[in-house]
């Protein structure tokens, strides 16, 4: 069993008491004890709940190909079209498209999509809103399955994934759905440490626009980059688009989404591994080859730290190990010694860290999860071209609210995973129109998986405090989406004035 150490910071105030004893009257001594009064100081605090406003979820949009026009002159062009699925608890939710000046395809379908919903009628609680997208690429430059969530923009995001080695292309997309211009700064770390590049400062993203930049311009020949995206002014959604080419054959494409943020614990559910027995067993230290699954970890602070890793299977079996990792250098830990299947990976450290996981789907790899019932009315997902396979990047997940929406877009064998870190059993219900409810029971410290139907919208209840992920896997293709709470930025905060 894994051991988890919790650090609790407590403030204790002084207790003043007065005990009075000693009364003598008429030669008879009597002891009188007064009750001990308590005076406990409590720091003043104020809970602030944001006033419900228009909610937005930003989708990264279609995959783009890089068109080289010289040694340093490149442009971008999208050839495919993303498949979207969105849902809200309100009927009047809407959508619009951002301008994409860096994308040479000026069709409306080439632009990133934004879904919005106004506050509810009572103006006291925010309505539910969620969206996801998938795209299957099968061109001479891109091949594979890429899935992504439509998420809230923010001012500080961490992206764990990508590569700028030869044959690997990683793009940074910056989408600004707000009414304010955003000035974006990139901080990039790699296996060599922090990359000090002055050109990472001052990327201007106008209101209502998406910008696309190549990560190789900031971090060339990086095997394992981690990118921090910070914006002043407007909030942005940042994603990485990574593609791989092996001996001129496109061999996978993926979106890398922001994780749950810098913390001493990272939880990544729904990690599906296939063909593990065929992987090179020489990769037992710091993983270098991107043909191998790996856990990419960065401690961006000043102190080195011991990191504990737990791999939890759906049967409850655990594999645990630890590693002493250096600060400011990206390390890739192996996923060795596990059988094919689906796992939840938990990382803990004394120092705050970020993490992501890459799994690999070989060209002849079959699905590792039970397929959902086939719906004859569901859209057909095209098969990927004959290539060297695909890969998946999984981001760390945030703790969920009690009720969320999970709109499942088109994709092969969609499967949901929930992990319960609490000390109580969770009873989950997934409801979809025209389908029988799915009920799941997740005991404390355990995980469950369940097949879902593609192109179906689920209302999920009973997941407060859990983390979850949605995965797609088929023959030679795969992708994943971390489930988001109903409203990350709209939760109340407690302020302690000084």
N, C-alpha and C positions, 0 to 999 in steps of 0.2 A: 504494500500500500504506500502511496506517496504521502509525504509529510509536507504540510503547508504551514509556514510560520507567518503569523499575522502580527504586525507591529501596531500597537494601539497607543496613541498619544492622548494622555489624559491631563487635565488641569485640575488641581485640587486646591481649594481655598482653605484658609484657616478656620477653625471652629473655636469660638470663644465661649467658655462656660463659667459659671459661678456656682460654687458649692458652699453653702453656709451651714456650719454645724457648731454647736456649742451653746447651750442655754442652760444656765444654772439658776434654779429658783427654789427657795425654801430648803436648801441643803440637798436637793435631789437633782442630779445631773441627767439631762436628757439630750440625746443627739437628734438634731433635726436636719434632715437632708432635703434640700430643695431640688426640684427637677432641673436637669441640665438643659438650658436653652441652646438652640443651635442657630447660628447665623451663617448660612452658606451663600457665598457670593456667586452670582450667575452673570456671565458676560451678556450684555444686551445684544440682541440679534433681530434681524428682520428678514422674513421670507418674501422674496419678490417673485411674482409670477408674471412673465411677459404678457402684455395685452395681445390676444390673438390677432394676427395679421395675415396677409396673403401668404400662403405657403407655396414654395417652389421646389421642384425636383428637376435636376438637370441631367439629361442623357448625353453621353459623349458623342453620339451620332455614328455615322458609317465609318468603316475602316478606310484608310487612305493609303495610296501607293506613292512612293517617292520617285519623282521624275528628275533625273540628273541632267543638267544643262551646262555642265562644265565642272571644273575641279571644285569650286566652292558654291556654284549657283544651282540650287535645287528648288523644286516646287512640289506640290502635293495635289493628288487627284483621286477622288473616290469613284470607284467603278461599281460598287455594290450598293445594297440598300438594307438598312437594319430593320428587323422585325420588332415592333414595340408591343408591350402589353402594359396598360395602366389602369388603375382603379382608385376610386375615392368613396368615402362614406357620404359625400354630397353629390347631387346630380349635376350641379352647375360647374364642375371642374372643366378647365379649358387647357389649351396648349398653344404654343407659338414656337417659331424657329429663330435661332440666332443667325446673324450674319457670319459667314466664314470666309474672310478675305484671303486666307492662305490656301484655301481649297479652290483649284482651278475649275472644278465642276460647279457651275452656278445653278444647278437644278435645286428645287426646294428640298428634295429627298436627300441631298448631300449635306444639308445643314444639321447642326445639333438641335435636338428637340427639348423644349422646356414645358413641363406640365404644371399647372397652377390651380389653386382652389382658394376662394375667399373665406374669411372667417365664418363660422356657423352663425345661425340666426340669434342664438343666445349670447354670442360674443364672449363666452366664458371658457369654452373648451375648443381646442383646435380640431378640425375634422381630420379624418384619416386620409392619407394620400400616399400612393406608392406607384412605382413604375420600374420595368426591367426591359432590357433589349438583348437580342441575339443576332448574330450574322454568321453565315457560312460563306467563306471565301474559297473560290476555286479558279484562280487566275494563274498566269505565268509567274507572278510576283508574290502573291499571297495565297495561302491555302490553310484551312483549318476552321475551327469553331471559336468564336469570341463572344462571350456574354458579359454584360455589365449592368449594374443597378443604376437607376436614375436617383441621384442623391442630392442632399442639400449642399449648397455652396458654403464655403467657410474661408477664414483668413489664415489658417495654419493647417497644412495637410502633409502626411507622410506617405510616400509611394515606395513600396518594397518590391522590386522586380526589375526586369529588363536586362539588357546587355548591349554593349557597343563594340564587341569583338568583330573581327572580320566575318562577314556573312550574317551578322545580327544587326538589326535596325530597331532603334527605340526612339519613338517620338513622344514629346510632351504636349498634351492638349490642354489649353487653359480657356475655360468657358466662363464668361461673365454675364449672368442674367439680370444683374442689378441695374439701377439707374445711375450708378456712379462709376467713373473710370477706375480701374484697378491697376496699381503698379506692383508687379510681381517680382519677387526675388527667389532664386533657386539656390539651395545649399545641397551640394552633391558629395556623397561619401562613396568610397569603393573599398576593395580589398587592400588598397594601398594607403587608405586613410582619407582624411578630409581633402577635397579638391578645392584649392583656393583659386577661383577664376573670377576676375572682376566682371567678365561679360555676363555673369549670371544675374547681375543686378539691373533693375529698371526695365523689365519687359512690360510694355504698356498694352493693356487689354481694354479696349473701349467698351462702354456700356452696350450690351446686346450683341457682343461679338465673341467668337472663338478664335484664338491664335494657336498655331501649330509650330513648334520648334523641334529641331533634331537634338537629342541628348548628346550625340557624338561631338557637337560643337562645344560642349561644356565639359564632357568627360570621355575623351577618346580612349578606345581600347580598354574599357572597363568590363571586367568579367562579371562583377556583382555590384552594380550601383544601387544606392538608396537615395531618393530625392526628397528633400523637404521643400514644400512650396508655401511661401508666405506672401500675402497680399496686403497692401495698404489701400484704403478707399473701398472700392467694391469687393464683395466676396466672390470667389471663383470656385468652380469644380475643376480639379486637375486629375488627369488620367495619363497613364503610359500606354502606348500601343507598341508591343514588341512583335517582331516577326523574325523568323529564322530561315536561312537558305543554306542547304548542304549540297555541295557539288552541283550547283545550278538548279537544284530542285527545291521549291518552297516546302518547308517542313514545319509549319505551325505558325499561328498568329494568336495573339491574346491581348485583352485589355487588362491592365493592372489598376485596381481601384484603391482609393485611400483606405488605410486600415483604421482601427479604433483610436489611434493616437498614442503618444508616448506614455508608457506606464510600466510598473514593475511586474505586471502580469499580462500576457497576451494569450488569447484563446482562439484557435483556428479549427472550426468544425467542418465536417464533410470532406476530409482529405481522402480522396480515392486513389488507390495504388493498384496498378495492373502490370503484369509482366515483371514483377520485382525479382523473381528468381533468375531472370536473364540479365540483370544489371551487373556491371563490373564490380566485383567484390573488392577491387583494389581501392575503391573510393570509400575508405573508412575514416579518413581524417577530414581535412578541409576540402569540400567537394569543388572541383574545378570544371569538369565536363558538364555541359548542359544536356547531355543524354541521360543524366542521373537525376532522380528526385532529390530535393534538398530543402532544408530549413534555413532561410537567409535571415541573419540576425545582426542588428547594429545596436551598440551602446553608444549614443552620441555624446555622452557627458565626458568628464575628465578622468573618471576612475574606472579601472578594470573591474570586472565582476564575475562571479560564478553564476552560471545560468543552469537551472534545472529543467530538464525536458521530460515530459510525460506523454506517451502515445497510448491513448485509450481506444480499444476496439469496441465494436457493437456488442460483443459477448462479455464485456467487462474486464477483459485481460489487459494488463498494463505492462508497458516496457518503459523503464526509466533510466536516464543517465544524466550526467552533468558535465559541464565543460567550463574552464576558466577562459573568458573571452576578453580581448583587449578593447579599450575604449577607442572610439572614433574610427575603427577599422571593421569593415563588413566581413563576417565569417559565414561560411556555408556548411552547416552540419548535415551529416548523412541521415537518411531514413533507412538504415540497414537493420537487418534482423527481423523484419516483419513480413507477414504473409499478405497476399493480395486481399484487398477489402477496403472498408471505409473506416476512418479514424477521426478522433478529435485530438489535436495536439495542443498541449498547455505548456507555456514557458513562464518561468518565474525567476526573478533576479532581485538583488538588493538595489541595483541601479536601474533607472528607467531604460526601457529598450523598445525597439520596434522589430517586427518580424513578419515574414511572409513565407509561403511554401510553394515550390514548384513540383508538380508531378508531370510525368512524361507518358504519352500515349503513342506506342509504336504503330506503324502502318498496319500491322496485322493484329492489333490488340482489340479484343472484344469488350463489350460493356461489362463493367464490374458491379453494376447495381441492377436489381430487378427492374425490368421494364414496366412502365405504366400501361394500363389498359389502352388499347388502340382505339382512337376515336376516328371513325371514317370521315367526319367533317373537319378534322384538324388539318392545318396546312402541311404539305409535304416538305420535309427538310431535305435539301439536296445533299448528296454525298460529296465528300471532299475528293479532290483530284488525287491521282496516284502520286503520292509524295512520300517523304520520310516520316510521316506521322504528324503529331500535334503535341502541344504541351499546355498546361494549365497553371495559372498563378492564383493562389488563394490568399486573401487578405484576412487579417485578424478581425474579429467580430465584436460589436458593441452589445451591451446588455439590453435586452428587449423590454418593451413595455407590455402590459397585460394583453393588449389587442393590437394586432398588426394586419396589414393586407399583403398578400403574396400573389401578385399577378404573374403567372408563369407564361413566358413567351414560347414560341415554337423552338423545339430542340429535342435531341434524342434522350430518352430515358430520364426525364427530370426526377430528381430525388431530393427530398428535404432531410436535413439532419438537425437535431436539437441536442444540446448538451446542457445538463443541469448542474451548475456549480453550487447551488444552495443546499441547505440541510433539510429540505422537505421534498416530498414527492409532488411533481407537477402533473396535472391532468390537462391535456391539450386537445382542442377540437378544431379541426380544419373543415370549413363548410364551403361548398361551391354549388352554384345554382344547377339544379337538375341532377345532382350527384348525392350519393349517400355520404353522410358525415364520416370523416376519418378521426378516430379517437386514439390518442397515444398517452401512455403513462410513462413518465421519466422519473426514476428514483434519484435520490440525491447522489451526485457524483457519477452519474451514468449518462449514456447517450442512446438515442434511438434514431432510426432512419425509416423513411416511408416513401414508396414511389408515388408520384403525382401525375396528373394528366397535363400534357402540353396544351398551350393556348387556353388555359383555364385560370380563373381568378378566385383565389381562396381568401376567406375571412378567417383569421387564426386567433383563437382566444386561449388564455391560460398560460402564456409564455413569459410572464413578468419575471425578470431576473435571469432568464435563460439566454443562451446565444444560439444562433442558427445559421445554416448555410443552404443554398440551393445549388445543386450540381447537375451537369449534363455530361453524359459519357456514351460514346458509341465506338464503332470500329474505326480506330485511328484518329478519333477526334474527342475533344473534351473541353469543358470550361466550367466556371463556378462563379457564384454571386454570394456575397455575404449579406445576410438579412439585416435590415436596419430597424431601429425602434421607430415608433410612429412619428415622433418629432424630436430629434436630437437637440435642436437649438431652442425649442420652446418650453423646456422643462424649467421648473422653478429653481431658484438658487437662494442660499442663505447667506446674508451679509452680516459680518461682525464689525461694526464701526470701531475705530481706534481712538 
